Amino acid sequence: MFLQNTCKINVFLPSRKMLPSTSLNSSVQGNGVLSSRDAARHTAGAKRYKYLRRLFRFRQMDFEFAAWQMLYLFTSPQRVYRNFHYRKQTKDQWARDDPAFLVLLSIWLCVSTIGFGFVLDMGFFETIKLLLWVVFIDCVGVGLLIATLMWFISNKYLVKRQSRDYDVEWGYAFDVHLNAFYPLLVILHFIQLFFINHVILTDTFIGYLVGNTLWLVAVGYYIYVTFLGYSALPFLKNTVILLYPFAPLILLYGLSLALGWNFTHTLCSFYKYRVK
């Protein structure tokens, strides 16, 4: 009777959801090696292929969730990285598997750059040249360089000795860059547009005070969000060193005010030189 009742109880018990680490162990063959299908599914190449394939399938993208992340990157960036923890537990990867954030960021980049061209009184073809430069050089090119550099530094010097079996995914390093780049983009390519002609470029102390302060906030936000991204990984150590650039940033800000160096004026001159 006891065995029969026990069997009846077990029939109605709900099955537990396995975390990725548990589900991986269940797919191990008798010799302790992952099956070829399961191993391929979790390779970096397979993840990259899946991500790029979804890049052209807009119906499969969660734009609402990506917009939520963009909002919280300003108000509470820690909540964004808590979601990365959840993705690691459910999908066994830290990096995004949905390119919706990248698509929305690209739209923001295009719209803000066109606005920049309008404010600087650029022509149609000059604005297109500026747009191509900003997208492929400033965002993608610099992003690939920074992500690769941070990926190398974090894996080489920041991984805990007892956690050598873990590594920082390159895709996650690129995601951290995108997260940090978005607030910088909004501050310098959108909010700043409302002050450029009537305040910032007036060659007055108030002008370069406002302009350089916006640069201080934007670059400071980039540093802080980058720090949060790597400090969210439990197998990294000494991530506080990623906050050290704040010291030269504040020093440069003070020197710029003392010398009358207008960062935005330099940027605008550089933009105009690019599109000649």
VOGULO-303912 format. One record per residue: residue number from 1; residue in one letter; x, y negated, z of N, C-alpha, C in turn. Coordinates in steps of 0.2 Angstrom, whole numbers, padded with zeros to 4 digits, always signed. Each point is the difference from the previous one (the first is absolute). Layout:
<pts>
<pt NUM "a" <X Y Z> <X Y Z> <X Y Z>>
...
</pts>
This chain:
<pts>
<pt 1 "m" <+0004 +0006 +0000> <-0004 -0006 +0000> <+0004 -0006 +0000>>
<pt 2 "f" <+0005 +0000 +0004> <+0005 -0006 +0000> <+0003 -0002 -0006>>
<pt 3 "l" <+0003 +0006 -0004> <+0003 -0001 -0006> <-0005 -0003 -0005>>
<pt 4 "q" <-0006 +0003 +0000> <-0005 -0002 -0005> <-0002 -0008 +0001>>
<pt 5 "n" <-0001 -0002 +0006> <-0001 -0007 +0002> <+0006 -0004 -0003>>
<pt 6 "t" <+0006 +0002 +0002> <+0006 -0004 -0002> <+0000 -0001 -0008>>
<pt 7 "c" <-0002 +0005 -0004> <+0000 +0000 -0007> <-0005 -0005 -0002>>
<pt 8 "k" <-0006 +0000 +0003> <-0005 -0004 -0002> <+0002 -0008 +0001>>
<pt 9 "i" <+0003 -0001 +0006> <+0002 -0007 +0001> <+0005 -0002 -0005>>
<pt 10 "n" <+0005 +0004 -0002> <+0005 -0002 -0004> <-0003 -0001 -0007>>
<pt 11 "v" <-0005 +0003 -0002> <-0003 -0001 -0007> <-0002 -0008 +0000>>
<pt 12 "f" <-0003 -0002 +0005> <-0003 -0007 +0000> <+0005 -0005 +0002>>
<pt 13 "l" <+0006 +0001 +0002> <+0005 -0005 +0002> <+0003 -0003 -0007>>
<pt 14 "p" <+0000 -0007 +0000> <+0002 -0003 -0006> <+0008 +0000 -0001>>
<pt 15 "s" <+0002 +0001 -0006> <+0007 +0001 -0001> <+0004 -0007 +0001>>
<pt 16 "r" <+0006 +0000 +0003> <+0004 -0006 +0001> <+0003 -0002 -0006>>
<pt 17 "k" <+0001 -0007 -0001> <+0003 -0002 -0006> <+0008 +0000 +0001>>
<pt 18 "m" <+0004 +0003 -0004> <+0007 +0001 +0001> <+0003 -0007 -0002>>
<pt 19 "l" <+0005 -0002 +0004> <+0005 -0005 -0002> <+0004 +0003 -0006>>
<pt 20 "p" <+0003 -0005 -0004> <+0004 +0002 -0005> <+0006 +0005 +0002>>
<pt 21 "s" <+0003 -0001 +0005> <+0006 +0004 +0002> <-0003 +0007 +0002>>
<pt 22 "t" <-0006 +0001 +0002> <-0003 +0007 +0002> <-0002 +0003 -0007>>
<pt 23 "s" <-0003 -0004 -0004> <-0002 +0003 -0006> <+0006 +0002 -0005>>
<pt 24 "l" <+0005 -0003 +0001> <+0006 +0002 -0004> <+0003 +0007 +0003>>
<pt 25 "n" <-0001 +0000 +0006> <+0003 +0007 +0003> <-0004 +0006 -0002>>
<pt 26 "s" <-0007 -0002 -0001> <-0004 +0006 -0002> <+0001 +0002 -0007>>
<pt 27 "s" <+0003 -0004 -0004> <+0001 +0001 -0007> <+0007 +0003 -0001>>
<pt 28 "v" <+0004 +0001 +0005> <+0006 +0003 +0000> <+0000 +0008 -0002>>
<pt 29 "q" <+0004 +0002 -0004> <+0000 +0007 -0002> <+0003 +0005 +0006>>
<pt 30 "g" <+0000 +0006 -0001> <+0002 +0004 +0005> <+0008 +0000 +0001>>
<pt 31 "n" <+0003 -0003 -0005> <+0008 +0000 +0001> <+0001 -0007 +0003>>
<pt 32 "g" <-0005 -0004 +0002> <+0002 -0007 +0003> <+0001 -0005 -0005>>
<pt 33 "v" <-0002 +0001 -0006> <+0001 -0005 -0006> <-0007 -0002 -0002>>
<pt 34 "l" <+0000 -0007 -0002> <-0007 -0003 -0002> <-0001 +0003 -0007>>
<pt 35 "s" <-0006 +0002 -0002> <-0001 +0002 -0007> <+0002 -0006 -0005>>
<pt 36 "s" <+0001 +0002 -0006> <+0002 -0005 -0005> <-0005 -0005 -0001>>
<pt 37 "r" <-0006 +0002 +0000> <-0006 -0005 -0001> <+0000 -0005 +0006>>
<pt 38 "d" <+0000 +0002 +0006> <+0000 -0004 +0006> <+0006 -0005 +0000>>
<pt 39 "a" <+0006 +0003 -0002> <+0006 -0004 +0001> <+0000 -0005 -0006>>
<pt 40 "a" <-0002 +0001 -0006> <-0001 -0005 -0005> <-0005 -0005 +0002>>
<pt 41 "r" <-0005 +0002 +0003> <-0005 -0005 +0002> <+0003 -0006 +0005>>
<pt 42 "h" <+0005 +0002 +0004> <+0002 -0005 +0005> <+0007 -0003 -0002>>
<pt 43 "t" <+0002 +0001 -0007> <+0006 -0003 -0002> <-0001 -0008 -0001>>
<pt 44 "a" <+0005 -0003 +0000> <+0000 -0008 -0002> <-0003 -0001 -0007>>
<pt 45 "g" <+0003 +0005 -0004> <-0002 -0001 -0007> <-0008 +0001 -0001>>
<pt 46 "a" <-0002 +0005 +0003> <-0008 +0001 +0000> <-0004 -0005 +0002>>
<pt 47 "k" <+0002 -0003 +0006> <-0003 -0006 +0003> <+0000 -0006 -0005>>
<pt 48 "r" <+0006 -0001 -0003> <+0001 -0006 -0004> <-0005 +0001 -0006>>
<pt 49 "y" <+0000 +0006 -0003> <-0004 +0002 -0006> <-0008 -0001 +0002>>
<pt 50 "k" <-0002 +0002 +0005> <-0007 -0001 +0002> <-0001 -0007 +0001>>
<pt 51 "y" <+0004 -0004 +0003> <-0001 -0007 +0001> <-0001 -0004 -0007>>
<pt 52 "l" <+0005 +0001 -0004> <+0000 -0003 -0007> <-0006 +0002 -0004>>
<pt 53 "r" <-0002 +0006 +0001> <-0006 +0003 -0004> <-0006 -0004 +0002>>
<pt 54 "r" <-0001 -0001 +0007> <-0006 -0004 +0002> <+0001 -0007 -0001>>
<pt 55 "l" <+0005 -0003 -0002> <+0001 -0007 -0002> <-0005 -0002 -0005>>
<pt 56 "f" <-0002 +0004 -0005> <-0004 -0001 -0005> <-0007 +0002 +0001>>
<pt 57 "r" <-0002 +0002 +0006> <-0007 +0003 +0001> <-0003 -0004 +0005>>
<pt 58 "f" <-0002 -0006 -0002> <-0003 -0005 +0005> <-0006 +0003 +0004>>
<pt 59 "r" <-0004 +0004 -0003> <-0005 +0003 +0004> <+0002 +0004 +0006>>
<pt 60 "q" <+0006 +0002 +0000> <+0002 +0004 +0006> <+0004 -0004 +0005>>
<pt 61 "m" <+0000 -0006 -0001> <+0004 -0005 +0004> <-0005 -0003 +0006>>
<pt 62 "d" <+0003 +0000 +0006> <-0004 -0003 +0005> <+0002 -0008 +0001>>
<pt 63 "f" <-0004 -0004 -0004> <+0002 -0007 +0000> <-0002 -0003 +0007>>
<pt 64 "e" <-0006 +0002 +0002> <-0002 -0003 +0007> <+0005 +0001 +0005>>
<pt 65 "f" <+0003 +0006 +0001> <+0005 +0002 +0005> <+0006 -0004 -0001>>
<pt 66 "a" <+0002 -0001 -0007> <+0006 -0004 -0001> <-0001 -0007 +0002>>
<pt 67 "a" <-0006 -0003 -0002> <-0002 -0007 +0002> <+0001 -0001 +0008>>
<pt 68 "w" <-0003 +0006 +0004> <+0000 +0000 +0007> <+0008 -0001 +0002>>
<pt 69 "q" <+0004 +0004 -0003> <+0007 +0000 +0002> <+0003 -0007 -0001>>
<pt 70 "m" <-0002 -0003 -0006> <+0003 -0007 -0001> <-0002 -0005 +0005>>
<pt 71 "l" <-0006 +0001 +0002> <-0003 -0005 +0006> <+0004 +0001 +0006>>
<pt 72 "y" <+0001 +0006 +0002> <+0003 +0002 +0006> <+0008 -0001 +0000>>
<pt 73 "l" <+0003 -0001 -0006> <+0007 -0002 +0000> <+0001 -0007 +0002>>
<pt 74 "f" <-0005 -0004 +0000> <+0000 -0006 +0003> <-0002 -0001 +0008>>
<pt 75 "t" <-0005 +0004 +0001> <-0003 -0001 +0007> <+0003 +0006 +0005>>
<pt 76 "s" <+0001 +0006 -0002> <+0003 +0005 +0004> <+0003 +0005 -0004>>
<pt 77 "p" <+0006 -0001 -0002> <+0004 +0005 -0005> <+0001 +0006 +0004>>
<pt 78 "q" <+0000 +0000 +0007> <+0001 +0007 +0003> <-0005 +0005 -0002>>
<pt 79 "r" <-0006 -0002 -0001> <-0006 +0004 -0002> <+0001 +0003 -0006>>
<pt 80 "v" <+0004 -0003 -0005> <+0001 +0002 -0007> <+0005 +0006 +0001>>
<pt 81 "y" <+0005 +0000 +0004> <+0005 +0005 +0001> <-0003 +0006 +0004>>
<pt 82 "r" <-0005 -0001 +0004> <-0003 +0005 +0004> <-0004 +0005 -0006>>
<pt 83 "n" <-0002 -0003 -0005> <-0003 +0004 -0005> <+0005 +0004 -0004>>
<pt 84 "f" <+0006 -0003 +0000> <+0005 +0004 -0003> <+0002 +0007 +0004>>
<pt 85 "h" <-0001 -0001 +0007> <+0001 +0006 +0004> <-0006 +0005 -0001>>
<pt 86 "y" <-0006 -0003 -0001> <-0005 +0005 -0002> <+0001 +0003 -0006>>
<pt 87 "r" <+0002 -0003 -0005> <+0002 +0003 -0007> <+0005 +0006 +0001>>
<pt 88 "k" <+0005 -0001 +0004> <+0005 +0005 +0001> <-0003 +0006 +0003>>
<pt 89 "q" <-0005 -0001 +0005> <-0003 +0006 +0003> <-0005 +0003 -0005>>
<pt 90 "t" <-0003 -0003 -0004> <-0005 +0003 -0004> <+0003 +0002 -0007>>
<pt 91 "k" <+0005 -0003 -0003> <+0002 +0001 -0007> <+0007 +0002 +0000>>
<pt 92 "d" <+0004 +0000 +0006> <+0007 +0002 +0000> <+0004 -0005 -0004>>
<pt 93 "q" <-0001 -0007 +0000> <+0004 -0004 -0003> <-0001 -0007 +0003>>
<pt 94 "w" <+0005 -0004 +0001> <+0000 -0007 +0003> <-0003 -0005 -0006>>
<pt 95 "a" <+0003 +0001 -0006> <-0002 -0005 -0005> <-0007 +0000 -0002>>
<pt 96 "r" <-0002 -0005 -0003> <-0007 +0000 -0003> <-0001 +0005 -0006>>
<pt 97 "d" <-0006 +0003 +0000> <-0001 +0004 -0006> <-0005 -0003 -0004>>
<pt 98 "d" <-0003 -0006 +0002> <-0005 -0003 -0004> <+0003 -0007 -0003>>
<pt 99 "p" <+0001 -0001 -0006> <+0003 -0006 -0003> <-0005 -0006 +0001>>
<pt 100 "a" <-0005 +0000 +0003> <-0005 -0006 +0000> <+0003 -0006 +0003>>
<pt 101 "f" <+0004 +0001 +0005> <+0004 -0006 +0003> <+0004 -0003 -0005>>
<pt 102 "l" <+0004 +0004 -0004> <+0005 -0003 -0005> <-0004 -0004 -0005>>
<pt 103 "v" <-0006 +0003 -0002> <-0004 -0003 -0006> <-0003 -0007 +0003>>
<pt 104 "l" <-0002 +0000 +0006> <-0003 -0007 +0003> <+0006 -0005 +0001>>
<pt 105 "l" <+0006 +0003 +0002> <+0005 -0005 +0000> <+0003 -0003 -0006>>
<pt 106 "s" <-0001 +0005 -0006> <+0002 -0003 -0006> <-0005 -0005 -0003>>
<pt 107 "i" <-0006 +0001 +0002> <-0005 -0005 -0002> <+0001 -0007 +0004>>
<pt 108 "w" <+0001 +0001 +0006> <+0002 -0006 +0004> <+0006 -0004 -0003>>
<pt 109 "l" <+0005 +0004 -0002> <+0006 -0003 -0003> <-0001 -0003 -0006>>
<pt 110 "c" <-0004 +0003 -0004> <-0002 -0004 -0007> <-0004 -0006 +0001>>
<pt 111 "v" <-0005 +0000 +0004> <-0004 -0006 +0001> <+0004 -0005 +0004>>
<pt 112 "s" <+0004 +0001 +0005> <+0004 -0005 +0003> <+0005 -0003 -0004>>
<pt 113 "t" <+0003 +0004 -0005> <+0006 -0002 -0004> <-0003 -0005 -0006>>
<pt 114 "i" <-0006 +0002 -0002> <-0004 -0004 -0005> <-0001 -0007 +0004>>
<pt 115 "g" <-0003 +0000 +0006> <-0001 -0006 +0004> <+0007 -0004 +0001>>
<pt 116 "f" <+0005 +0003 +0001> <+0007 -0003 +0000> <+0001 -0004 -0006>>
<pt 117 "g" <-0001 +0004 -0006> <+0002 -0003 -0006> <-0005 -0006 -0002>>
<pt 118 "f" <-0006 +0000 +0003> <-0005 -0006 -0001> <+0003 -0006 +0004>>
<pt 119 "v" <+0001 +0002 +0006> <+0003 -0006 +0005> <+0006 -0003 -0003>>
<pt 120 "l" <+0004 +0004 -0003> <+0007 -0003 -0003> <-0001 -0003 -0007>>
<pt 121 "d" <-0006 +0000 -0002> <-0002 -0002 -0007> <+0004 +0003 -0005>>
<pt 122 "m" <+0000 +0007 +0000> <+0003 +0004 -0005> <-0005 +0001 -0006>>
<pt 123 "g" <+0003 +0002 -0006> <-0004 +0002 -0005> <-0002 +0007 +0000>>
<pt 124 "f" <-0004 +0002 -0005> <-0003 +0007 +0000> <+0006 +0005 +0000>>
<pt 125 "f" <+0005 -0001 -0005> <+0005 +0005 -0001> <+0005 +0000 +0006>>
<pt 126 "e" <+0001 -0006 +0003> <+0005 -0001 +0005> <-0003 +0004 +0006>>
<pt 127 "t" <-0007 -0001 +0001> <-0003 +0004 +0006> <+0000 +0007 -0001>>
<pt 128 "i" <+0000 +0003 -0006> <+0000 +0007 -0002> <+0007 +0002 +0002>>
<pt 129 "k" <+0005 -0004 -0002> <+0007 +0002 +0001> <+0001 +0001 +0008>>
<pt 130 "l" <-0002 -0005 +0003> <+0000 -0001 +0008> <-0003 +0006 +0003>>
<pt 131 "l" <-0006 +0002 -0003> <-0004 +0006 +0003> <+0004 +0006 -0001>>
<pt 132 "l" <+0003 +0001 -0006> <+0004 +0006 -0001> <+0006 +0001 +0004>>
<pt 133 "w" <+0003 -0006 +0001> <+0006 +0000 +0005> <-0001 +0001 +0007>>
<pt 134 "v" <-0006 -0003 +0002> <-0002 +0001 +0007> <-0002 +0007 +0002>>
<pt 135 "v" <-0003 +0003 -0005> <-0003 +0007 +0001> <+0006 +0005 +0000>>
<pt 136 "f" <+0004 +0000 -0006> <+0005 +0005 -0001> <+0006 -0001 +0003>>
<pt 137 "i" <+0002 -0006 +0002> <+0006 -0002 +0003> <-0001 -0001 +0008>>
<pt 138 "d" <-0004 -0005 +0001> <+0000 -0002 +0007> <-0004 +0006 +0005>>
<pt 139 "c" <-0005 +0003 -0003> <-0004 +0005 +0004> <+0003 +0007 -0001>>
<pt 140 "v" <+0000 +0002 -0007> <+0002 +0007 -0001> <+0007 +0001 +0001>>
<pt 141 "g" <+0004 -0004 -0004> <+0007 +0001 +0000> <+0004 -0001 +0007>>
<pt 142 "v" <-0002 -0006 +0003> <+0003 -0001 +0007> <-0003 +0005 +0005>>
<pt 143 "g" <-0006 +0002 -0001> <-0003 +0005 +0004> <+0003 +0007 +0000>>
<pt 144 "l" <+0002 +0002 -0006> <+0003 +0006 -0001> <+0007 +0000 +0003>>
<pt 145 "l" <+0003 -0006 +0000> <+0007 -0001 +0003> <+0000 +0000 +0007>>
<pt 146 "i" <-0005 -0003 +0003> <-0001 -0001 +0007> <-0002 +0007 +0003>>
<pt 147 "a" <-0005 +0003 -0003> <-0002 +0007 +0002> <+0006 +0005 +0000>>
<pt 148 "t" <+0004 +0000 -0005> <+0005 +0005 -0001> <+0005 -0002 +0006>>
<pt 149 "l" <+0002 -0006 +0001> <+0005 -0002 +0005> <-0003 +0002 +0007>>
<pt 150 "m" <-0006 -0001 +0001> <-0003 +0001 +0007> <+0000 +0008 +0001>>
<pt 151 "w" <-0002 +0003 -0005> <+0000 +0008 +0000> <+0006 +0003 +0002>>
<pt 152 "f" <+0006 -0003 -0004> <+0006 +0003 +0002> <+0003 -0002 +0007>>
<pt 153 "i" <-0001 -0006 +0002> <+0002 -0002 +0006> <-0004 +0003 +0006>>
<pt 154 "s" <-0006 +0001 -0001> <-0004 +0003 +0006> <+0002 +0008 +0000>>
<pt 155 "n" <+0001 +0003 -0006> <+0001 +0007 +0001> <+0008 +0001 +0002>>
<pt 156 "k" <+0004 -0005 -0002> <+0007 +0001 +0002> <+0002 -0002 +0007>>
<pt 157 "y" <-0004 -0005 +0003> <+0003 -0003 +0006> <-0006 +0000 +0005>>
<pt 158 "l" <-0006 +0001 -0001> <-0005 -0001 +0005> <-0004 +0006 +0002>>
<pt 159 "v" <+0001 +0006 -0003> <-0003 +0006 +0002> <+0003 +0003 +0006>>
<pt 160 "k" <-0004 +0002 +0005> <+0002 +0002 +0006> <+0004 +0007 -0001>>
<pt 161 "r" <+0005 +0001 +0004> <+0005 +0006 -0001> <-0004 +0006 +0001>>
<pt 162 "q" <-0005 +0000 +0004> <-0004 +0006 +0001> <-0006 +0001 -0005>>
<pt 163 "s" <+0000 -0005 -0005> <-0006 +0000 -0005> <+0003 +0000 -0007>>
<pt 164 "r" <+0006 +0004 -0001> <+0003 +0000 -0006> <-0004 +0004 -0005>>
<pt 165 "d" <-0005 +0004 +0002> <-0004 +0003 -0005> <-0005 -0004 -0003>>
<pt 166 "y" <-0001 -0006 +0002> <-0004 -0005 -0002> <+0003 -0005 -0005>>
<pt 167 "d" <-0003 -0003 -0004> <+0003 -0006 -0004> <-0006 -0005 -0002>>
<pt 168 "v" <+0002 -0006 -0002> <-0004 -0005 -0002> <-0002 +0001 -0007>>
<pt 169 "e" <-0006 +0001 -0002> <-0002 +0000 -0007> <+0001 -0006 -0004>>
<pt 170 "w" <+0003 +0001 -0006> <+0001 -0006 -0004> <-0006 -0004 -0001>>
<pt 171 "g" <-0006 +0004 -0001> <-0006 -0003 -0002> <-0003 -0004 +0006>>
<pt 172 "y" <+0002 +0002 +0006> <-0002 -0004 +0006> <+0004 -0006 +0001>>
<pt 173 "a" <+0006 +0000 -0002> <+0005 -0006 +0000> <-0003 -0005 -0005>>
<pt 174 "f" <-0003 +0002 -0006> <-0003 -0004 -0004> <-0006 -0003 +0002>>
<pt 175 "d" <-0004 +0004 +0004> <-0006 -0002 +0002> <+0001 -0006 +0006>>
<pt 176 "v" <+0005 +0001 +0004> <+0002 -0005 +0005> <+0001 -0006 -0004>>
<pt 177 "h" <+0004 +0000 -0005> <+0002 -0006 -0004> <-0007 -0003 -0002>>
<pt 178 "l" <-0004 +0003 -0003> <-0007 -0002 -0003> <-0004 -0003 +0006>>
<pt 179 "n" <+0000 +0003 +0006> <-0004 -0003 +0005> <+0003 -0007 +0003>>
<pt 180 "a" <+0007 +0000 +0000> <+0003 -0006 +0002> <+0000 -0006 -0005>>
<pt 181 "f" <+0000 +0002 -0007> <+0000 -0004 -0005> <-0007 -0004 -0001>>
<pt 182 "y" <-0005 +0004 +0002> <-0007 -0003 -0001> <-0001 -0007 +0004>>
<pt 183 "p" <+0001 +0000 +0006> <-0001 -0006 +0004> <+0005 -0006 -0003>>
<pt 184 "l" <+0006 +0002 -0002> <+0005 -0005 -0003> <-0003 -0003 -0006>>
<pt 185 "l" <-0003 +0005 -0004> <-0003 -0002 -0006> <-0006 -0005 +0001>>
<pt 186 "v" <-0004 +0001 +0005> <-0006 -0004 +0001> <+0002 -0007 +0002>>
<pt 187 "i" <+0005 +0000 +0005> <+0002 -0006 +0003> <+0004 -0005 -0005>>
<pt 188 "l" <+0004 +0003 -0004> <+0004 -0004 -0005> <-0003 -0001 -0007>>
<pt 189 "h" <-0004 +0005 -0002> <-0003 -0001 -0007> <-0007 -0002 +0000>>
<pt 190 "f" <-0003 +0000 +0006> <-0007 -0002 +0001> <-0001 -0006 +0004>>
<pt 191 "i" <+0001 +0001 +0007> <-0001 -0006 +0004> <+0004 -0006 -0001>>
<pt 192 "q" <+0007 +0001 -0002> <+0004 -0005 -0002> <-0002 -0004 -0006>>
<pt 193 "l" <-0004 +0003 -0004> <-0002 -0004 -0006> <-0004 -0006 +0001>>
<pt 194 "f" <-0004 +0000 +0006> <-0004 -0006 +0002> <+0004 -0006 +0002>>
<pt 195 "f" <+0006 +0001 +0002> <+0004 -0005 +0003> <+0006 -0002 -0005>>
<pt 196 "i" <+0001 +0003 -0005> <+0006 -0001 -0004> <+0001 -0007 -0003>>
<pt 197 "n" <-0005 -0002 -0004> <+0000 -0006 -0003> <+0000 -0006 +0004>>
<pt 198 "h" <-0005 +0000 +0005> <-0002 -0006 +0004> <+0004 +0000 +0007>>
<pt 199 "v" <+0004 +0005 +0002> <+0003 +0000 +0006> <+0007 +0003 -0001>>
<pt 200 "i" <+0001 +0006 -0002> <+0007 +0003 +0000> <+0005 -0003 -0004>>
<pt 201 "l" <-0002 -0002 -0006> <+0005 -0003 -0005> <+0000 -0007 +0000>>
<pt 202 "t" <-0002 -0003 +0005> <+0000 -0008 +0000> <+0007 -0003 +0003>>
<pt 203 "d" <+0005 +0004 +0001> <+0007 -0002 +0002> <+0000 -0004 +0006>>
<pt 204 "t" <-0004 +0002 +0005> <-0001 -0003 +0006> <+0002 +0006 +0006>>
<pt 205 "f" <+0001 -0003 +0006> <+0001 +0005 +0005> <-0006 +0005 +0001>>
<pt 206 "i" <-0006 -0003 +0000> <-0006 +0004 +0001> <+0000 +0005 -0006>>
<pt 207 "g" <+0002 -0002 -0006> <-0001 +0005 -0005> <+0005 +0006 +0001>>
<pt 208 "y" <+0006 -0001 +0001> <+0004 +0006 +0001> <-0001 +0003 +0007>>
<pt 209 "l" <-0003 -0003 +0005> <-0002 +0003 +0006> <-0005 +0005 -0001>>
<pt 210 "v" <-0005 -0002 -0004> <-0006 +0004 -0001> <+0002 +0006 -0004>>
<pt 211 "g" <+0004 -0001 -0006> <+0002 +0005 -0004> <+0004 +0005 +0003>>
<pt 212 "n" <+0005 -0002 +0003> <+0005 +0004 +0004> <-0003 +0004 +0005>>
<pt 213 "t" <-0005 -0003 +0004> <-0003 +0004 +0005> <-0004 +0006 -0003>>
<pt 214 "l" <-0003 -0002 -0006> <-0004 +0006 -0003> <+0005 +0005 -0002>>
<pt 215 "w" <+0006 -0001 -0002> <+0005 +0005 -0002> <+0002 +0003 +0006>>
<pt 216 "l" <+0001 -0003 +0006> <+0002 +0003 +0006> <-0005 +0005 +0002>>
<pt 217 "v" <-0007 -0002 +0000> <-0005 +0005 +0002> <-0001 +0006 -0005>>
<pt 218 "a" <+0001 -0001 -0006> <-0001 +0005 -0005> <+0006 +0005 +0000>>
<pt 219 "v" <+0006 -0002 +0001> <+0006 +0004 +0000> <+0000 +0004 +0007>>
<pt 220 "g" <-0002 -0004 +0005> <+0000 +0003 +0007> <-0006 +0005 +0000>>
<pt 221 "y" <-0005 -0001 -0003> <-0005 +0006 -0001> <+0002 +0006 -0003>>
<pt 222 "y" <+0004 -0001 -0006> <+0003 +0005 -0003> <+0005 +0004 +0004>>
<pt 223 "i" <+0004 -0003 +0004> <+0004 +0003 +0005> <-0003 +0004 +0005>>
<pt 224 "y" <-0006 -0003 +0003> <-0003 +0003 +0005> <-0004 +0006 -0002>>
<pt 225 "v" <-0004 +0000 -0006> <-0003 +0005 -0003> <+0004 +0006 -0002>>
<pt 226 "t" <+0006 -0001 -0002> <+0005 +0005 -0002> <+0002 +0003 +0007>>
<pt 227 "f" <+0002 -0003 +0005> <+0001 +0003 +0006> <-0005 +0004 +0003>>
<pt 228 "l" <-0006 -0002 +0000> <-0006 +0004 +0002> <+0000 +0007 -0004>>
<pt 229 "g" <+0001 -0001 -0007> <+0000 +0006 -0004> <+0005 +0006 +0002>>
<pt 230 "y" <+0006 -0002 +0002> <+0005 +0005 +0001> <+0000 +0002 +0008>>
<pt 231 "s" <-0003 -0005 +0004> <+0000 +0002 +0007> <-0006 +0005 +0001>>
<pt 232 "a" <-0005 +0000 -0005> <-0005 +0005 +0001> <+0002 +0007 -0001>>
<pt 233 "l" <+0006 +0001 -0003> <+0002 +0007 -0001> <+0003 +0002 +0006>>
<pt 234 "p" <-0002 +0006 +0003> <+0002 +0002 +0007> <+0007 +0003 +0000>>
<pt 235 "f" <+0003 +0002 -0006> <+0006 +0003 +0000> <+0006 -0005 -0002>>
<pt 236 "l" <-0002 -0007 +0000> <+0005 -0005 -0001> <+0002 -0003 +0007>>
<pt 237 "k" <+0006 -0003 +0000> <+0003 -0003 +0006> <+0003 -0007 -0002>>
<pt 238 "n" <+0000 -0004 +0006> <+0003 -0007 -0001> <-0003 -0004 -0006>>
<pt 239 "t" <-0006 +0001 -0001> <-0004 -0004 -0005> <+0000 -0007 +0002>>
<pt 240 "v" <+0002 -0002 +0006> <-0001 -0007 +0002> <+0006 -0004 -0004>>
<pt 241 "i" <+0005 +0003 -0003> <+0005 -0004 -0004> <-0003 -0003 -0006>>
<pt 242 "l" <-0006 +0003 -0002> <-0004 -0003 -0006> <-0002 -0007 +0001>>
<pt 243 "l" <-0001 -0002 +0007> <-0002 -0007 +0002> <+0006 -0005 +0000>>
<pt 244 "y" <+0006 +0003 -0001> <+0006 -0005 +0001> <+0000 -0005 -0006>>
<pt 245 "p" <-0003 +0001 -0006> <+0001 -0005 -0005> <-0004 -0007 +0003>>
<pt 246 "f" <-0004 +0001 +0005> <-0004 -0006 +0002> <+0005 -0006 +0002>>
<pt 247 "a" <+0006 +0002 +0003> <+0005 -0004 +0003> <+0003 -0005 -0006>>
<pt 248 "p" <+0002 +0003 -0006> <+0003 -0004 -0005> <-0006 -0004 -0004>>
<pt 249 "l" <-0006 +0003 +0001> <-0006 -0003 -0004> <-0001 -0007 +0004>>
<pt 250 "i" <-0001 +0001 +0007> <-0001 -0006 +0004> <+0005 -0006 -0001>>
<pt 251 "l" <+0007 +0003 +0000> <+0005 -0005 -0001> <+0000 -0003 -0007>>
<pt 252 "l" <-0002 +0004 -0005> <+0000 -0003 -0007> <-0006 -0005 +0000>>
<pt 253 "y" <-0005 +0001 +0003> <-0006 -0004 +0001> <+0002 -0007 +0003>>
<pt 254 "g" <+0004 +0000 +0005> <+0002 -0006 +0004> <+0005 -0004 -0005>>
<pt 255 "l" <+0004 +0004 -0003> <+0005 -0004 -0004> <-0003 -0003 -0006>>
<pt 256 "s" <-0005 +0003 -0003> <-0004 -0003 -0006> <-0004 -0006 +0002>>
<pt 257 "l" <-0002 +0000 +0006> <-0004 -0007 +0002> <+0006 -0005 +0002>>
<pt 258 "a" <+0005 +0002 +0002> <+0006 -0005 +0002> <+0003 -0003 -0007>>
<pt 259 "l" <+0000 +0004 -0005> <+0003 -0002 -0006> <-0005 -0002 -0006>>
<pt 260 "g" <-0006 +0001 +0002> <-0005 -0002 -0005> <-0001 +0004 -0006>>
<pt 261 "w" <+0001 +0007 +0001> <+0000 +0005 -0005> <-0007 +0002 +0000>>
<pt 262 "n" <-0003 -0001 -0006> <-0007 +0002 -0001> <+0000 +0007 -0004>>
<pt 263 "f" <-0002 +0005 +0004> <+0000 +0007 -0003> <-0005 +0000 -0006>>
<pt 264 "t" <-0006 -0003 +0001> <-0005 +0001 -0005> <+0002 -0004 -0007>>
<pt 265 "h" <+0003 -0005 +0001> <+0003 -0004 -0006> <+0005 +0004 -0003>>
<pt 266 "t" <+0004 +0003 +0003> <+0005 +0005 -0003> <-0003 +0005 -0004>>
<pt 267 "l" <-0006 +0003 +0003> <-0003 +0006 -0003> <-0004 -0003 -0006>>
<pt 268 "c" <-0003 -0005 +0000> <-0003 -0003 -0006> <+0005 -0002 -0006>>
<pt 269 "s" <+0005 -0002 +0002> <+0005 -0002 -0005> <+0003 +0007 -0003>>
<pt 270 "f" <+0001 +0005 +0004> <+0002 +0006 -0002> <-0005 +0004 -0005>>
<pt 271 "y" <-0007 -0001 +0002> <-0005 +0003 -0004> <+0000 -0004 -0007>>
<pt 272 "k" <+0001 -0006 +0000> <+0000 -0004 -0006> <+0006 +0002 -0005>>
<pt 273 "y" <+0005 +0001 +0003> <+0006 +0002 -0003> <-0001 +0007 -0003>>
<pt 274 "r" <-0003 +0004 +0003> <-0001 +0007 -0002> <-0004 +0000 -0007>>
<pt 275 "v" <-0005 -0004 +0000> <-0005 +0000 -0006> <+0002 -0004 -0006>>
<pt 276 "k" <+0006 -0003 +0000> <+0002 -0004 -0005> <+0002 +0005 -0006>>
</pts>
